[in-house]
Amino acid sequence: MSSRRPICAVVISDVHLGTFGCHARELLAYLHSIEPEVLILNGDIIDIWSFKKSYFPKSHFKVLKRLITMAQKGTEVFYITGNHDEMLRRFADADLGRIHLRNKMVFNFGGVRTWVFHGDIFDASIQNARWLAKLGGFSYDLLIWLNHWLNVLLERVGREKYSLSKTIKDSVKKAVKYVGDFELAAAEMALRKGYGRVICGHIHQPQMRTIAMGDRQIEYLNSGDWIENLTALEWDGSKWTLYQHQDAREVEEDDEKVDASARHLLSMLLNEADSDE
């Protein structure tokens, strides 16, 4: 008998498989603990911007394998593209069994029309200066790498872990303003289109709040990320909750690497015996 939690719908985003900061082992543990009817992958699941054949740990591959297994066992999986996996946008509206590739989706949760999309359309650097956005992505990856070794040192001397990026984002007024502007822009556009709820990712800032605009209001939800926050949105049929994974470990250097060429990954996905159960 399965011990997995049955859930109507789950939303995760910003996993960034293929990068050093991705907490793939923790995400895999979470995916093994749930049995959702619908799983929405809201962008930046595979980090194609930073993809390197030389760095694709086996735990990252196991996440891909688990997602496919979930679809095979009945979960409807909607992969919504983001900016780091934007190369997949040319294949939007493709379906492979229960796996559906989309650029955006509209769902009805509890009678509320819910608009789900990644959110990078509100990022001016991506829309107008792609090179700047990619430089920012590289700088963020470097910061996560430095933070890893800082926490390794802190753990050895018995000190608590420290998040450099969270401290920077919380202390820099421009970063705080960017998050606020993003949330308001998403809410405003969703209201104009007649939706009662909007779900985004992109900014790595988990959130659940109601935004009032004049005499109207809308629910704004953000699923966060699996780099720093390790969060997901869960719908139980009547309400949304924000899940946060508590057993976070430092990304491990000794995680076995696999050949990340497209041919080899596809071969492994198709031929490896399913050991998920």
Secondary structure, DSSP 8 states (H G I E B T S, - for coil): ---SEEEEEEEE----BTSTT--HHHHHHHHHHEEEEEEEEES-SB-STT-BTTB-BHHHHHHHHHHHHHHHTT-EEEEE--STTGGGGGGTT-EETTEEEES-EEEEETTEEEEE---GGG-HHHHH-HHHHHHHHHHHHHHHHHHHHHHHHHHHTT-----HHHHHHHH-HHHHHHHHHHHHHHHHHHHHTT-SEEEE-SS---EEEEEEETTEEEEEEE---TTTT-EEEEE-SS-EEEEE--------TTS-B----HHHHHHHHHHS-----
